Amino acid sequence: MKQSLFESRHQPDWDAFNSQLEALERGKSKAQSYHGFAARYRQLCQHLALAQARGYSSHLIDQLQQLAMRGHQQFYRHRSHLGAQTIRFLFGGFPRLVRSEWRSVCVASLLFFGSLALMGLLTYLYPELIFSLVSPDQVSEMEHMYDPDARRLGRFSERGSGDDWVMFGFYIMNNIGIAFQTFASGLLLGLGSLFFLLFNGLMIGAVAGHLTRIGYGEPFWSFVIGHGAFELTAIALAGAAGFKLGWALLAPGRLPRGEASRLAAGKAIQLVAGVILFLLLAAFIEAFWSSTTFASPNVKYAVGAGLWALVLGYLLLAGRRQHAPD
């Protein structure tokens, strides 16, 4: 069958399915909106398979694929509870999404961790370089925060253990603010995400290099190694989400920029949802574990190494076995 005949014969069915989808997506659908939805969804999947097998144009295949994806989301959304969806996302959906977006994740990680490592090395070799990024007052504050003789490490080291919940909230707001900046600025054609990844990488690297050079390396590294597994990874993933938005504006392909941005935003927001979870874990570890001094640095290094292995193993291995929906 020629493509033109195939389209003219089935276009009314596709339009009807699209109208039904729009009603469901707006959340204003009535009970009759669900009537025939499963049958139309199966029919659309059959049409998509036929179009691919017959080698029809990529424009038609893309159109049917978008309808199929939207139909899949609505079909399983209305069958699943929020708790089950959240569990599936955490134990499979999020790490699969990170792996599927490996290009933007690799670019963001290289920029962030590469600038951090390079600036740390340069600051260690050339001590005066720290003052090109950090003011003398801030340098003095950092030295006070990680003084080996301090009772607690990190910000507000004079606080008591009863204030840990306050610091937990502070770390949440601070970390999420940094991640949101890195993500949302991707709308500036990705340049904003590029700036914040490099800026944060250079700042952290400069502080790390300076504190290591003056002999404060043990309290600093034992402090950051634990929560850094989640916090630093989250910043890189937020940058990847921002690049996803920026690339949709720069190279929308065959789709209009608005449609390409909408599709990219769907995946980017899912990435950010995982980022927020990582930052909550990082804030908890930072407030209740990293700042304490009752554990020896060697114990903290061992725990931190375990957390880094956990994060990497989760992102690389979790969700590789997909089970059929209930």
C-alpha positions in Angstrom: 0.0 0.0 0.0 1.3 3.5 -0.9 1.9 5.8 1.9 -0.6 8.4 0.7 -3.4 5.8 0.7 -2.3 4.5 4.1 -2.4 8.0 5.5 -5.7 9.0 4.0 -7.3 5.7 5.2 -6.1 6.0 8.8 -5.7 9.7 9.5 -9.2 10.1 11.0 -8.4 7.3 13.5 -5.2 9.1 14.4 -6.9 12.4 14.8 -9.6 10.8 17.0 -6.9 9.2 19.2 -5.0 12.5 19.4 -8.2 14.3 20.6 -8.7 11.6 23.2 -5.1 12.0 24.4 -5.4 15.8 24.7 -8.5 15.4 26.8 -6.8 12.9 29.1 -3.6 15.1 29.3 -5.6 18.1 30.3 -7.2 16.1 33.2 -10.6 17.3 32.1 -11.8 14.0 30.6 -15.1 12.4 31.6 -15.7 8.7 31.9 -16.7 8.4 28.2 -13.2 9.7 27.3 -11.8 6.3 28.3 -14.1 4.4 26.0 -12.2 2.7 23.3 -8.9 4.1 24.4 -7.1 0.7 24.7 -8.4 -0.4 21.3 -7.3 2.8 19.6 -3.9 2.5 21.3 -3.4 -1.1 20.1 -4.5 0.0 16.6 -2.0 2.9 16.6 0.9 0.6 17.6 -0.1 -1.7 14.7 0.0 1.2 12.3 3.4 2.3 13.6 4.8 -1.2 13.1 3.4 -1.3 9.5 4.8 2.1 8.7 8.3 1.1 9.9 8.1 -2.3 8.1 7.1 -0.7 4.8 9.7 2.0 5.0 7.4 5.0 5.0 8.8 8.5 5.5 10.5 9.4 8.8 8.0 12.3 9.2 5.1 9.9 9.4 6.9 7.4 11.6 7.9 10.2 14.0 4.3 11.4 14.2 3.1 7.9 15.0 5.9 7.4 17.5 4.9 10.5 19.4 1.3 9.5 19.5 2.3 6.0 20.7 4.6 7.5 23.5 1.8 9.8 24.7 -0.6 6.9 24.6 1.7 4.7 26.6 2.1 7.3 29.3 -1.7 7.8 29.6 -2.5 4.1 29.4 -0.2 3.1 32.2 -0.6 6.3 34.2 -4.3 5.6 34.7 -3.5 2.0 35.7 -0.8 2.7 38.3 -0.7 4.2 41.7 1.6 7.1 42.5 3.6 5.0 44.9 4.1 2.2 42.5 5.2 4.7 39.8 7.7 6.3 42.2 9.2 3.0 43.1 9.5 2.0 39.5 11.2 5.3 38.7 13.6 5.1 41.6 14.6 1.4 41.0 14.6 1.4 37.2 13.3 4.4 35.4 15.8 7.0 36.6 19.1 5.0 36.1 17.8 3.9 32.6 17.1 7.5 31.8 20.6 8.6 32.8 22.1 5.8 30.6 19.9 6.8 27.7 21.1 10.4 28.0 24.7 9.3 28.3 26.0 11.9 25.8 24.8 14.9 27.7 25.7 13.2 31.0 29.3 12.6 29.8 29.7 16.1 28.6 28.4 17.7 31.8 30.5 15.3 34.0 33.6 16.0 32.0 33.1 19.8 32.3 32.3 19.7 36.0 34.7 17.1 37.3 37.4 18.1 34.8 37.4 21.7 35.8 37.3 20.7 39.5 40.4 18.4 39.2 42.3 20.9 37.0 41.7 23.9 39.2 42.5 21.8 42.3 45.9 20.8 40.8 46.7 24.4 39.7 45.8 25.9 43.0 47.9 23.3 44.8 50.9 24.1 42.6 50.3 27.9 42.4 48.9 29.0 45.8 48.2 32.6 44.8 45.7 31.4 42.2 43.0 30.8 44.9 42.6 34.6 45.2 41.6 34.9 41.6 38.3 33.2 42.4 37.8 33.5 46.2 38.1 36.6 48.3 40.6 36.6 51.2 37.7 36.7 53.7 36.1 33.6 52.1 39.5 31.9 52.2 39.8 32.6 55.9 36.3 31.3 56.5 37.1 28.1 54.6 40.2 27.6 56.7 38.2 28.0 59.8 35.5 25.5 58.7 38.0 22.8 58.1 40.5 23.5 60.9 41.7 20.1 62.2 41.1 21.2 65.8 37.4 22.1 65.2 34.8 20.3 67.2 32.6 20.0 64.1 33.5 20.4 60.4 31.8 22.5 57.7 29.5 25.5 58.0 28.5 26.8 61.4 31.0 24.4 63.2 30.1 26.0 66.5 26.6 24.5 66.5 25.5 21.7 68.7 24.2 18.4 67.6 20.6 19.6 68.3 21.0 22.0 65.4 21.6 19.3 62.8 18.0 19.4 61.6 18.4 23.1 61.0 21.5 22.4 58.9 19.8 19.6 57.1 17.2 22.2 55.9 19.9 24.7 55.0 21.8 22.2 53.0 18.7 21.2 51.1 17.9 24.8 50.1 21.5 25.5 49.2 22.0 22.4 47.1 18.7 22.5 45.3 19.3 26.2 44.5 22.6 25.4 42.8 21.1 22.4 40.9 18.1 24.5 39.8 20.4 27.3 38.5 22.4 24.7 36.6 19.3 23.1 35.1 17.1 26.1 34.3 19.9 28.2 32.7 20.1 25.5 30.0 17.2 27.4 28.4 19.9 30.0 27.3 20.9 27.6 24.5 22.8 25.5 27.0 25.3 28.4 27.8 23.9 28.9 31.3 24.4 25.3 32.2 27.9 25.4 30.8 28.7 28.5 32.9 27.4 27.0 36.2 29.1 23.7 35.7 32.5 25.4 35.1 32.0 28.0 37.8 31.1 25.4 40.5 33.8 23.0 39.4 36.5 25.8 39.5 35.3 27.0 42.9 35.3 23.6 44.5 38.6 22.7 42.9 40.2 25.9 44.1 39.1 25.4 47.7 40.1 21.7 47.6 43.6 22.6 46.3 44.2 25.4 48.8 43.1 23.4 51.8 45.2 20.4 50.8 48.2 22.6 50.3 48.1 24.2 53.8 47.7 20.8 55.5 43.9 20.8 56.0 43.4 18.1 53.4 42.4 15.3 55.9 39.5 17.2 57.5 38.3 18.5 54.2 38.4 15.3 52.2 37.0 13.2 55.0 34.1 15.8 55.2 33.2 15.9 51.5 33.8 12.3 50.4 30.6 11.0 51.9 27.9 13.4 50.8 29.9 14.3 47.7 29.0 11.0 46.0 25.4 12.3 45.8 25.9 16.0 45.7 28.5 16.3 43.0 26.9 13.7 40.9 23.6 15.6 41.2 25.2 18.8 40.0 26.6 17.0 36.9 23.1 15.5 36.2 21.5 18.9 36.6 23.9 20.2 34.0 23.0 17.3 31.7 19.3 18.1 32.0 20.1 21.8 31.1 22.0 20.7 28.1 19.0 18.6 27.0 16.9 21.8 27.0 19.5 23.8 25.2 20.2 21.2 22.5 16.5 21.0 21.7 16.5 24.7 21.0 19.7 24.6 19.0 19.0 21.4 17.0 15.3 20.5 17.0 15.7 18.3 14.0 12.5 17.8 11.9 10.3 19.0 14.8 9.3 22.6 15.4 11.3 24.1 18.2 8.3 24.3 20.5 7.5 20.6 20.1 11.2 19.6 20.4 11.5 21.7 23.6 8.4 20.1 25.1 9.7 16.6 24.5 13.1 17.5 25.8 11.6 19.1 28.9 9.8 15.9 29.7 13.0 13.9 30.0 14.9 16.8 31.6 12.4 17.2 34.4 12.6 13.5 35.1 16.3 13.9 35.4 15.8 16.8 37.8 13.4 14.6 39.9 16.3 12.1 40.4 18.7 15.0 41.1 16.4 16.3 43.9 16.4 12.8 45.5 20.2 12.7 45.4 20.4 16.2 47.0 18.1 15.2 49.8 20.3 12.2 50.5 23.4 14.4 50.3 22.0 17.0 52.7 21.1 14.3 55.2 24.6 12.8 55.1 26.3 16.2 55.3 24.3 17.3 58.3 24.4 14.1 60.4 27.6 12.3 59.3 30.1 14.5 57.3 30.3 17.2 59.9 30.9 15.0 62.9 34.4 14.3 64.3 33.7 11.2 66.4 34.5 8.9 63.4 38.1 8.7 62.3 39.1 10.0 58.8 39.8 6.4 57.7 36.3 5.3 58.6 34.9 8.3 56.7 37.0 7.5 53.7 35.8 3.9 53.8 32.1 5.0 54.1 32.6 7.6 51.3 34.2 5.0 49.0 31.2 2.7 49.6 28.8 5.5 48.8 30.6 6.4 45.6 30.5 2.7 44.6 26.8 2.6 45.4 26.0 5.7 43.3 28.0 4.5 40.3 26.6 1.0 40.6 23.0 2.3 40.8 23.4 4.5 37.7 25.2 1.9 35.6 23.4 -1.3 36.6 20.0 -0.6 38.2 16.9 -1.2 36.0 18.6 -3.3 33.3 16.0 -6.0 33.7 12.7 -4.6 32.7 9.6 -6.5 33.7 6.2 -6.3 31.9 3.7 -3.9 33.5 1.2 -5.4 35.9 
